[in-house]
Amino acid sequence: MTDNNGGNLTRNEAYRRATGLGSSLRSALLVPTLALITALLIGGLIIAVTDVDVLRLWGDDPGEAFSQTIDSVWGAYVALFEGSVGSTQALSETLFAATPLILAGLAVAVGFQAGLFNIGAEGQIVIGGMTALYIGFTVDAPAIVLIPLCLIGAILGGGIWAGIAGLLRAKTGAHEVITTIMLNFIALFLAQWLLKSTLFQQTGRSDPISKPINESAQFPQIFGSDYRVTIGFLLALGAAAGVHWLMYRSSVGFEFRTVGSNAEAARYAGMNVVWLTVAVMATSGALAGLAGANQIMGLPPYQGSTAFSAGIGFDAIALALLGRSRPAGVVWAGLLFGALTAGGRQMQGVERIPIDLVEIIQALIIVFIAAPALIKALYHVSSADGEGTGQITSGWKA
Amino acid sequence: MTTNVVEPDSPTDAVKVRATPEERRARILGFIYFGLAAFVLYFFALDESSSQDATFRLSLPRDRFQDLELTFNPRLVAIVVAVILAVLGVVQLTRGFGRWANAVLGSAMLLFIVAFLGWAAAGNAFSLVGMLTAMVVLSVPVTAGGLTGLMCERVAVINIGIEGQLLTAAFVATIVGSIAGEWIGLFGAMLSGAILGAVLAVLVIKYHVDQIIAGVVINIFALGMTSFLSTRVLGTNPEYNAPGRFEAVSIPILEDIPVIGNMLFRNNIFLYGTLVLVVLLHIGLFHTRWGLRSRAVGEHPKAADTVGIDVYRMRYLNVTAAGLIAGFGGAALTLGSTGRFEENMTAGVGYIGLAAMIFGRWRPFGVLGAALVFGFARGLQQKLGILGTPIPSEFLSMAPYILTIIVVAGLVGQARPPAADGQPYIKD
């Protein structure tokens, strides 16, 4: 580690730094794997102790209660497994669910790398999705024109929405955590209002449902109509590659990361911190906007309703942490969370376990990733890797 | 804004000669006053409906003093308000108001609201006392959230997890309250808040987890857990979602004071408790040894450590104890209100509480004042629907959130957090 300027880095070293993988692959994966297993175990415990009928049974017939508990936990996890990777259909569902998660996860990750905590992906998804939606049902053009047009709209919508928070941060010092959360609520109400306006509302409806987008704006399905995974997934992979290039191969990305690690140093090096803060937030918002476009263009009924953002913007935070804010890491984490979501749907449908369990498991994963000492103490393992998240965000100060 | 001292933490000012933030703010305020004056004149004074009188009811049917009303001509009032606002703008731009700037801003806002309410209620009767009572009730959980944040940040721990603490406490209050009665429910809610506070403290103090991430984790966990349990337990067992509520306890004689009696002295223990907490925390923070030590830990932990204050112990103690307050506020959402738990029922109240803390400049009475402003915005949204104004309800719903952004963006002046806020303390 004599050289920190990147001049004499070997390819391997550079790759290891860029991806967080490499020589100590085993130890890099150890904590996340144990975190996942522990979170699943605790999730099982939560399923076990929240079945009210079975809890009542413990007094009368502990043996029966025990076997029923084991049955329901086992059943839940079998459904989770089968719904995520148990068949080609399940795999398609996993990729389908992973698509917006990867895009939104990249959004949060870009922010983290630049020292900004974008909790507002949810709102940016809404605004990006609404923009894509509007273009999708007003413009009549072949898919080759219309799809890119919608995506550009989503990028601009999400980017501008997040850019507001960036501008406020850079100019007034208003912390992005508070402003982006408030922008989430504002975006939701704005969408609610728009969906009921004559501009968006499906004719003949009184509830907030928009007109459907033109057929040529719908994402084509990659493996035919039996599998729901669309070209949106390829878009997500492309975005990950793009973010990788932006952050590690371009000079703008270098400035982003410099601002993130030391804003003062960046300022003295002559970087325009105000512009960079806005640019980082806008980039982040643009990615979230793409996730919003996917929610409109990538799945039936191809129209806007009040809940199309579906909490993806919040899952994205967990995902970015799990992926250590690296593009490749976010893709893997997105696939894992996509599997959890797809499996969770099956679990809810077949075993009647609310899908919110997936949310709990995700929160537990972040805790263990952020505090690896917990995991290490639990399993008595030691590993070279284990800095945890450290201090990613700054306090209230600008 | 009378001096041109270069702030040490903004090096750009040292390089370029330009307006200080205070000067810039004064100029912006001046233009805002002009803008408001024009707005009031165009939308409220010139509007056709403004020719009809607006009536504001100041008493409720059950009050001792009946039929108190305030009636005025909205157009006349709007014109007067517009003139005053324009004068304020001129003075702001030429002389400035110095240390009165915030008081003037507050008065200008109040005048604007008077003109707005007059316009909205033109040709109608509007229960002002009903709205003010709603304002006070709605500010209770916000105040509790703000006080929680304040207690944590005074020892330099940023608590973003207040939202999760409130939500969890609201849930625990409902289910425990349904099984064991509302007092045990309240106790359980406070305990659950404290437990989450302790978890936050362990994560950030012992494991040095980024404070904001630790708080967000608590929020995600709380939302997932309460939604999960709400579907799985409350959905199939509705008897667990029906706790007794804390009914209003009237305070004799005081309750008969017009308007104020309804707002303050005919309420449930959550309002009384919150007001007592504000006073206690103020005395505690600024007039006791505990307060001095807390503030020392928040401003300069190393110095505090040097003189023998146990930094970690103070942080554990305050963050956990603050959780009790969050639990109290969360219980108010169910036991002090509808008596039912709904998924994600906090809807950002915890975050608004944090904004109230910043707005209130990390002082208990400031938090209360800021929370009342947010309560006012919410109360207005609830009661304006009855009047049928042309403003879409969604925009009224946005108001508290827009207000929060304006507040943290420092329109009310930059507030200074405790110096060590957000930084872990690692002993050498």
Interface residues (C-beta under 8 A of the other chain):
Chain A: I46 T50 D51 V52 F117 I119 L168 T172 G173 A174 H175 V177 I178 T179 I181 M182 L183 F185 I186 F189 L190 Q192 W193 E264 R267 Y268 F314 I317 A318 L321 I353 P354 D356 L357 V358 E359 I360 Q362 A363 L364 I366 V367 A370 A371 A373 L374 G388 T389 G390 Q391 I392 T393 S394 G395 W396 K397
Chain B: D9 P11 T12 I158 I160 L203 Y207 H208 V209 D210 Q211 I212 I213 A214 V216 V217 I220 F221 L223 G224 M225 S227 F228 L229 T231 R232 V233 T236 N237 A347 G348 Y351 L354 A355 I358 P392 E394 F395 S397 M398 Y401 I402 T404 I405 V408 A409 G410 Q414 P417 D421 G422 Q423 P424
